[in-house]
Amino acid sequence: PAYVGIVAEALAEILGVDATDVERATEANFRRLFLGTGDPPPVVAYGLKGGLYVNVTGACTNACVFCSRLRRDRVIFGHNLALAVDPTAGEMVAAVRDTAAGGVFDEIVFCGYGEPAARVREIVEAAAELRSLGLPLRLNTNGQGNLVNERNIVPELASVFDSVSISLNAPDADTYARLCRPDAGARAFPAVLDFIRLAAASPMETTVTAVA
C-alpha cells in the first residue's frame, strides 16, 4: 500500500496524463465495480492532462475506426462524456467557470465526443465569454467545419481561439476514407486540407495531428 502513490505516478507518465487523472479513474472504476454505483453523471466541462476540456457535442461527421466514441464505455479517466443533449453556450460557460474555480489549468480546450465546429455559433459565443478567464483557448477539430457549415468559418474561430488542433490522420484520400469513414465521403479529405491551409494562414497556432 505504501507504493500506491508511486504506481499512480508511473501509470500517469506511461499514459501521458496527470496523477490526479489516474486517481479519478481508479476511484470511478472502484465505485462501479465494487459498489455498483454505475457511471458518474455526464459532464460538460472536465479536467484532464492539466487542461480544462469542454464537452461540446456527442455528434460527429466521422465514424473513425479508432474512436472511443463508438465503444460502449464513454467514461474517460472518470469523466462521463455521454451527453444526452448538447449544452448551450451558456451552459458551457457556466460549467467551465465552475470547473476552473476548483483547480489550476493550462488551457481551455473545446472538443467533445463529436465535432465541435459543427456548432460554430455556440463555441464562438462561449469562447468569447471565457476569454475573461485569461487562459489560452484551443479548438480540437476534424477539420470539416467549413464543409459542414458551407462557408469559411476560420475567421470566426480566429477571433476567439488562440490555437487549433486538426485531426488529419491519413496521408491520402483513400486512407482517410478507410480510417475516418466521413459522412461527406470523397469531399471530406480535400475539405480538411483546405481547412488546414486556411487555419495555418490565420493568427491561430495550427497543429495537424495523426493517431499512432
Secondary structure, DSSP 4 states (H G I P E B T S, - for coil): -TTHHHHHHHHHHHHTS-HHHHHHHHHHHHHHHHS---SPPB-SEEEETTEEEE---S--S---TT-GGGSS--EETTEE---SSPPPHHHHHHHHHHHHTTS--S-EEE--SS-GGGGHHHHHHHHHHHGGG---EEEEE-S-HHHHHTS--HHHHHTT-SEEEEE---SSHHHHHHHH--TTGGGHHHHHHHHHHHHHTSSSEEEEE---
